[in-house]
């Protein structure tokens, strides 16, 4: 998962300003500079601290200390939680081999979060291959799915689309030219038809710079 301690409060504020907020979250932008200044003054200077205090009884406390409404912090809590990706269920991945799904089910591995410790490094992956009966190629493909699914906004369809390109890992995406990534994704869309959502260069560019580049490189290939 992304290290929220490395996302400063200012970086988080910029993401709220420049990102695509749902209409119900637009109130977060009202007088945002003054409100975030107050939040920082009470010792909350990064996304991890903010998430921690808003996921406890601290919400009422920080609302009182900053004189900012609890309603504002409830909206903010949802956006902080959205900084972390949702695990991808293997059964939701388009055109995934049913052999792979059945093997994973037999080990009670239903999503990428559960599989992560089995494939995060070479040693663990070798043990997983032996225990699951999957081939090295299949295990490596699953590792790529686990890797890219750690990126915010990547669901099962987009994860499949990404690994169908040569930019099939967080490391490769983070270093890639956005135009090249967009072209590769569009080519994969036509060939594999696993994803039908619109893709634009501005979205890809900001996604790589602000999201992909902040995703830890912790998968060993």
Secondary structure, DSSP 8 states (H G I E B T S, - for coil): ---GGGSBHHHHHHHHHHS---GGGGGGGTTHHHHHHHHHHTT--BHHHHHHHHTSTHHHHHHHHHT--HHHHHHHHHHHHTTS----BGGGSTT--HHHHHHHHHTT--BHHHHHHHHSSHHHHHHHHHHH---HHHHHHHHHHHHHTTSTT--HHHHHHHHTSS--SHHHHHHS-HHHHHHHHHHHHHHH----S---HHHHHHHHHHTGGGS------
